[in-house]
Amino acid sequence: MIRTLDRFVAGTFLRLFTIFIIGAPLLFILVDAVDNLDRYFERGLSLTHVVVGYLYLFPNFLLWAFPVASLLATVFTIYPMTTHREVMAAKAGGVSFYRLIAPIVLLGLGLTGFAVWFSQVVPGTNRIAAEVLGERERRQEWRSNFVYVTDAGESLTARRLSAAEGEMIGVTLQSFARNSDAPTRHIEAAQAIWTSGTEWVLHDVWHREVWPDGREEATWFEEYRYERLTEAPTDLLETTRNEEEMTYAELGILADRILRSGGDPGRVLTKREQQLAIPVATLVIILFGAPLATSSRRGGTAFGIGVSLATTILYLVLFRVSGAMGYTGTLPPLTAAWIPNLIFLVGGLLLLWRVRT
């Protein structure tokens, strides 16, 4: 009996979730297109370019739809069972409400795990969409005669960088002494190769150290592995990316760079934490929506839609407000990103505690 009930609950939830996870992004795209279509056409983009751009934006809207779809699927799974007295029948058969929603919670865990992984795929598609829709220029795969401050605090100059080949030509690295007793290091290399996707190997290298007392030491190397230069070729390209185009790890690196330069990394750190908070909201919303859906037997479909709409609006308002407070430094980034989930989790646990089992 329990296995049959589990299959019924899980099947209903998955069927509804699939419908909503496909439908919600299409609605988001429609709203976004209405707001921005004129701007895209003013840039000289064809309808084909706009369609391709939205195809690359679809994963981003899909990620945002996970909490919404999970809420709708939960409400429209549990609420009809309540109105048709199937929940009451399950309780009469010795199946508690907690056991009844167990399949939904387990599916929510799985969907949350997938959403967390998927959140690291979305930045790449957002970057391509921005290039297609003309939000910024397409990133070149090469760069010439540039200066770059590395994560190690050194000054890097190169005559040419080819990201596709993982090669730099005419490389100079300089690090200044951090105290009065340390030397200034100056490295010149004819070529640098990004090997195995992990490190730079310099070729035909002169390594000079100049000490505060004027003493100088110079050494030539045919090959020199330079571990202090940790940036990959793509990191050295001259691009400015939006936070939505960066993964969790890349946002952390950007925050460190901003902090070292004396800036405020609050916005970047908040964005980084929100990148995980949104997928986790999938499970939190399920825990909140399940007991809420069984709290009333009146209202029909309108009640389910009203509950889902009100919950979604409330969550988005909290998300925006707390995020803004994190951007400005009013709240710590971790608190600002996770407080909406915490509020809904506490509310869901209280509702679960009050449900008659």
Residue pairs with C-beta under 8 A, 6 or more apart in sequence:
1 93
1 95
2 95
2 99
5 90
5 95
5 100
6 102
6 103
9 77
9 81
9 100
9 101
9 103
9 104
10 103
10 104
10 107
12 77
13 73
13 74
13 77
13 103
13 104
13 107
14 73
14 107
16 72
16 73
16 76
16 77
17 69
17 70
17 72
17 73
17 107
17 111
20 65
20 68
20 69
20 72
20 73
21 62
21 65
21 66
21 69
24 61
24 64
24 65
24 68
24 69
25 58
25 61
25 62
25 64
25 65
28 61
28 64
28 65
29 54
29 57
29 58
29 61
32 54
32 57
32 61
33 50
33 54
37 50
40 49
40 50
40 53
40 133
40 134
41 50
43 134
45 53
45 133
45 134
49 132
49 133
50 133
52 132
53 129
53 132
53 133
54 129
56 125
56 126
56 128
56 129
56 132
57 125
57 126
57 129
58 125
59 118
59 121
59 122
59 125
60 122
60 125
60 126
60 129
60 244
62 118
63 115
63 118
63 119
63 122
63 278
63 279
64 278
66 111
66 115
66 278
66 279
66 281
66 282
67 278
67 281
67 282
67 284
67 285
67 312
67 315
68 308
68 312
70 108
70 111
70 282
70 283
70 285
70 286
70 289
71 285
71 286
71 288
71 289
71 308
71 311
71 312
72 308
74 104
74 285
74 286
74 289
74 290
74 293
75 289
75 292
75 293
75 304
75 307
75 308
76 293
76 304
77 104
77 293
78 87
78 101
78 104
78 289
78 290
78 293
78 294
79 293
79 294
79 303
79 304
79 307
80 86
81 87
81 90
81 100
81 294
82 293
82 294
82 296
82 297
83 297
83 300
87 97
87 100
87 294
90 100
91 97
91 356
91 357
96 357
97 291
97 294
97 355
97 356
97 357
98 352
98 357
101 290
104 286
104 290
105 283
105 286
105 287
105 290
108 282
108 283
108 286
108 287
109 283
111 282
111 283
112 279
112 280
112 282
112 283
115 278
115 279
115 280
115 282
116 276
116 279
116 280
118 279
119 248
119 275
119 276
119 278
119 279
120 247
120 248
122 244
123 244
123 245
123 246
123 247
123 250
124 245
126 242
126 244
126 245
127 139
127 241
127 245
129 135
130 136
130 242
130 245
131 137
131 138
131 139
135 242
136 240
139 237
139 239
140 237
140 238
141 162
141 163
141 164
141 237
142 160
142 161
142 162
142 163
142 164
143 158
143 160
143 161
143 163
143 236
143 237
143 238
144 159
144 160
144 161
145 157
145 158
145 159
145 160
146 157
146 158
146 161
146 236
146 238
147 155
147 156
147 157
148 155
148 156
148 157
148 158
148 231
148 236
149 155
149 156
150 156
150 173
150 228
150 229
150 230
150 231
151 230
151 231
151 253
151 256
151 257
152 175
152 228
152 229
152 230
153 175
153 260
154 173
154 174
154 175
154 228
154 229
155 173
155 174
155 175
156 171
156 172
156 173
156 229
156 236
157 171
157 172
158 168
158 169
158 170
158 171
158 172
158 192
158 236
159 169
159 170
160 168
160 169
160 170
161 167
161 168
161 233
161 236
161 237
162 168
162 233
163 233
163 234
163 236
163 237
166 193
166 194
166 195
166 233
167 191
167 192
167 193
167 194
167 233
168 191
168 192
168 200
168 233
168 236
169 190
169 191
169 192
170 190
171 187
171 188
171 189
171 190
171 191
171 192
171 202
172 186
172 187
172 188
172 189
173 185
173 186
173 187
173 189
173 226
173 229
174 184
174 185
174 186
174 187
175 184
175 185
175 228
176 184
177 183
177 184
177 212
180 212
181 212
183 209
183 210
183 211
183 212
183 217
184 209
184 210
185 207
185 208
185 209
186 207
186 208
186 209
186 210
187 202
187 205
187 206
187 207
187 208
187 224
187 226
188 205
188 206
188 208
189 202
189 203
189 204
189 205
189 206
189 224
190 203
190 204
190 205
191 202
191 203
191 204
192 200
192 201
192 202
192 203
192 226
192 229
193 200
193 201
193 203
194 200
194 232
194 233
195 201
197 232
199 225
199 226
199 227
199 229
199 230
200 225
200 226
200 229
201 223
201 224
201 225
201 226
202 221
202 223
202 224
202 225
202 226
203 222
203 223
203 224
204 222
205 220
205 221
205 222
205 223
205 224
206 218
206 219
206 220
207 218
207 219
207 220
207 221
207 224
208 216
208 217
208 218
208 219
209 216
209 217
209 218
210 216
211 217
243 251
243 267
243 268
243 271
244 271
246 254
247 275
248 272
248 275
248 276
251 268
251 269
251 271
251 272
251 275
252 272
254 265
254 268
255 265
255 268
255 269
255 272
256 265
258 264
258 265
258 268
259 265
264 329
266 326
266 327
266 328
266 329
266 333
267 326
267 327
269 326
269 333
269 334
270 323
270 326
270 327
270 333
270 336
270 337
272 333
272 337
273 326
273 333
273 334
273 336
273 337
273 338
274 319
274 323
274 337
276 337
277 337
277 338
277 340
277 341
280 341
281 315
281 340
281 341
281 344
284 341
284 344
284 345
284 348
285 311
285 315
285 344
287 344
287 345
287 348
287 349
287 352
288 311
288 344
288 345
288 347
288 348
288 351
289 307
289 308
289 311
289 348
290 348
290 352
291 348
291 351
291 352
291 354
291 355
292 307
292 311
292 351
293 304
293 307
294 355
295 351
296 303
299 306
315 340
315 344
318 339
318 340
318 343
319 340
322 331
322 335
322 336
322 337
322 339
322 340
323 336
323 337
325 331
325 336
326 332
326 333
326 335
326 336
326 337
327 336
330 336
331 339
